């Protein structure tokens, strides 16, 4: 995947801070995992202020994504394979 636009995502928050994204994930999703900046998902490295919270919602991953010159968004992306990868590599508590 070369571009986030190819993911078929849903925007949950736009123009948000890293803290706002983390708080939203922690409040709205029961299954939350924490990763460090540089964590690779969808062939992209996540940037942000640690701990970076990723939510799991069925077969979807909820993640912050920063688009240069556009800001940070919280995205919902359906991908069963990446859900399993996050569950294996993420930490349950920061």
GISULUR-V920028 format. One record per backbone hydrogen bond with DSSP energy under -1.0 kcal/mol. NH is the residue of the N-H (numbers start at 1). CO is the residue of the C=O. E is the energy in kcal/mol with one decimal. If there is no record, write none. Layout:
# GISULUR-V920028
nh->(NH/NH)
co->(CO/CO)
e->(E/E)
This chain:
# GISULUR-V920028
nh->(6/7/10/12/13/16/21/22/23/24/25/26/27/28/29/33/34/35/38/39/41/44/46/52/54/55/56/57/60/61/62/63/65/67/70/71/73/74/75/76/77/79/83/84/85/86/87/88/89/90/91)
co->(3/4/76/74/74/72/17/18/19/20/21/22/23/24/25/54/91/52/46/36/44/41/39/35/33/62/31/60/57/77/55/75/73/71/67/67/65/13/63/10/61/59/79/80/81/82/83/84/85/86/34)
e->(-1.8/-1.9/-2.1/-3.4/-1.2/-2.5/-2.1/-2.3/-2.7/-2.2/-2.4/-2.6/-2.0/-2.4/-1.7/-2.8/-3.3/-2.3/-3.7/-1.8/-2.9/-1.8/-2.7/-2.2/-3.4/-1.9/-2.4/-2.5/-1.1/-2.9/-3.0/-2.3/-3.0/-2.8/-2.7/-1.7/-2.8/-2.1/-3.2/-2.5/-2.6/-2.6/-1.9/-1.9/-1.9/-2.4/-2.3/-1.8/-2.5/-2.7/-2.5)
